[in-house]
């Protein structure tokens, strides 16, 4: 039986669907490198990669080629 990885990567498709990668980086630095590589190679397919830590924190690496959405707040009136 294989042990669960400590850090997992979740790739977010343009349609919003999430995929967990087969890769199991051992350090945060390695996870960031893998996330950037995924976005560089598969940038037309994924909008971001979430790095999920064992303690529950998540770091998001966004695809620089994907335009950010601007959200305008309006006051109700």
Buried (B, 14 or more C-beta within 10 A) or exposed (E): EEEEBBBBBBBBEEEEEEEEBEBBBEEEEEBBEBBBEBBEEEEEBBBBBBBBEEEEEEBEBBBEEBEEEEEEEEEEE
